[in-house]
Amino acid sequence: MNIEIFKKFADSFPKYYKIKNPGFILMTKYYIRKPTFKYLWFLFFKDPLRILVNFFIYVIPIIIKEFINKLYNKKHSLYSDIDKDQAIDYFSKGQGFIAISYCQKPQGCPDGRFSTKCSASHQFCRSCFLSNIKTKADQLNLDFYVVLGDYDSVWNILKNQFFKRKKGVYILTVCSMVMNVIKYLSPLFGFKCLIIPFIKGECKTLAAYELSEFGYKNVQTDISTQNKSLLMDILNKSIEKKMMSKIKIEGGVYENLQPTK
């Protein structure tokens, strides 16, 4: 998409496209105008009962909890509807996925910055945090996605995971304004999540976010050191738990093969 064409298109944006850090209502209003909304309706009609049940069981408690947090002005460095030990348990069994925004890729990424590819196979990748995550996700047999935009995040990822009909958890890195919507959306489809917001380089307005959807994002985003440590700790302990389970299974098989006296 030509940048000049986009700039002309941007002139016709409603005023709320320029509001900084829009909340849930404005973000919902934005997504209704996009193809994302059609994708969600498609999934809803595929299994409406499942989604309605999830709404009453999972989404309503989240709405109440977030309302209380807002009353007491409680702020958190991430959003999670699952505890750390539960996430480790799911990941150790290969149940779940990890989705990383493309804007976290470093400048000069050999696989291309505005690309879903993350091979983690280049010399350049040895110092890349995302490459480390990808390697550990592969060890756990977790799906690993690099998200480019709405089409990738909603259609390719949400649809694929939805039709697997497996329980699991996902970790997502994203800007805080998108997090304001995702934390209510994902429980509808039965997903537990740990959403980590950027602390550097995130889009502050919908106009900037719309630009990033077409790859116009020159700033590299990043998450906090604390959340990086948390993410790596979850993955490392998941790998340890997977290995311990494997040893126990193999040990049990060995004992069963021993001749009885």
Buried (B, 14 or more C-beta within 10 A) or exposed (E): EEEEEBEEEBEEEEEBBBBEEBEBEBBBEBBEEBEBBEBBEEBBEEBEEBBEEBBEEBBEEBEEEBEEEEEEEEEEEBBBBBEEEBBBBBBBBBBBBBBBBBBBBBEEBBBEBBBBEBEBEEEEBEEBBBBBBBBBBEBBEBBBBBBBBBBBBBBBBBBEBBEEEEEBBBBBBBBBBBBBBBBBBBBBBBBBBBBBBBBEBBBBBBBBBBBBBBBEBEBBBBBBEEBBEBBBEBBEBBBEBBEEEEEEEEEEEEEEEEEEE
